[in-house]
Amino acid sequence: MNIKKLKTISVFALFFFLTVYLTMAYVIRGKSVVIPNVKGYQVQEARKKLIEKGLYLKEGTESFSETVPGGCVMAQDPLEGAYVKAGRTVYVTVSRGLKMVSVPDLREQNARQAKIILLQNGLNFGTTARVATKAVPEGCVLAQNPAANTMLKRNSSVNVLLSTGEKEVYYIMPNIIGKKYEMIRKSLHNFNLNIGKVSYGKLTGFDKGTVTDQSPLPGLKIKKGGSVELTVNLSDSEKKYRLVNILYTVKKGGLGMKRVRLVLLDNDGSREIYNDMARAGGIIENAVKVSGEAILQVYINNELLEERKYE
């Protein structure tokens, strides 16, 4: 065999083997597919996309998500862009959407407390409306929507109806000069008028224990809840005192720490005996001297919660 013929056979053999190699590579490559991105798609849509590529979808675990809507793919394995053989299964994690939470009871909480309680429960403070009522103190929640114990998606909003308090009421101040102070105290309290400063001094022409001066004067307007200052015909030495043990347990519910203010009303007028932050369930105890009938006013977060009498 001459050299020329040998060269020709070698070229044809090389060409043959190169053709076979390229053909096999094409066939092998043709059996591989690129994994598409199915994250964010509804499961059925994701399944369609994979079937079009000759792939299968299998749902794995489910998980809550703040960003991916319920029923959509959160994650996939293998990841997008990977080369796999046709017929391969792609495993996906499906979102359950936002976690469901129970709506807390906001009634009688003030607006600030309500916002904190909602945030602690994964909810938002929604729109507010206001109405005049004496059912709950001013600035506190009268009603809410949705109602307490309703199940909502996390980050949903709860709307509230806030009280603006009782409508402003004014009285015409009566003439109480010459009246017995003990009786006046009860009458003013019944009309939600407070006794402010009380002064004592002997004055001829008046019976012992009667009012000799007043402010506001008779005939002037006074707002409901306002204070009246009095002068009583009695010397300091004639006043009788007794020791009263004040014991108050801070009610539970709402915020863990509350601003508690205790005000004592007696024949000497009104005075504050406690004003500090206190833990819910904590006990406040204080022994105080009182003159005549005493009334303890309990304010929680600057709202009058209750009154107690000490006779």
Phi, psi and omega in degrees: 000127182281165186295323182298315181294323180296320178296320181296317179297321180296318180296317180295322179294316179298317180297320180297311181294323178295319179296315179298317181298313181294323179295315179296319180297320180294318180296315180296314180297328180293340178274353179260147178228158178266130179293123176280164176277120179244006180292136180091349179272148169301151186304316182295321178293319178297319179299318179300313182300320182288320179299322178300335179264003182079026182242164180242154179245137174229127180283132178256235181284161173245149183210148175289150180216141177278341188241331184262125181298156179299140179086000180256158181284127177267322184211158180220153178214117006289164180286162178300147178090347181284145175270126177222163177286146176302145182093356180290150177264134176254124181267135183233149171260129185255136180284139172265005181078198181289144179293141179275136179230157180271134180287126179284162178276116183259356185301135178073004172273147175284169187301319181295315179298317181300317179298316181296316181298318179296315180298321178296336181258011177077024180237165181249151176280118185271219181280155179236145171233159184229147179213145178280126180198154175256005182296321177226157182298160179302136178084000181258159184283124177267321180208165182214156178215120003290163181289164178302145178076001173290142178270125180232158172291143178305143181076007174287167182254148176242124180268147184228154173249117183260147177274137172263011180082181179288146177302144181299127181239135179241144176245159169268122185295122179281169176274114182246008179292134182091353180274153177294130185300317182301320179289319180298318179305312181294319181295315180296320180295323179295333178263015180057039171250136184265149172273120178273236180286135176241123178252150181238144176183145180282134180217126181291151179093356179235144176291157179297133177082012179259162181279130180251346178203154182213155174211121009291160179286160178305138177094346179273158179281145173220134182284141175305130184092356179285174183249144178243129177261138186227155169240130185244138181281085181196136178276156180301326183289341181271350181285141180250135181238155172218161182264128179240132178267113180271123180228117182226131176257122182293126183293146179276167182107150181073218181289151180293324178249135182229149172278117182248130178230124180247125181241131181252130177247127174210198183296342178271006180100209181249143177211146180275128181248350177201137176203098184194169174283139180220147181280141176303130183092351179287160182246132176248126182229137182203130176262125183227152174273133179231156177239121181074198179293134181246144177234128177260123175257128182252119177250127175245121183052044175070014176243133180293119183262318182198167176230142178231138179261141175233100184266000000 
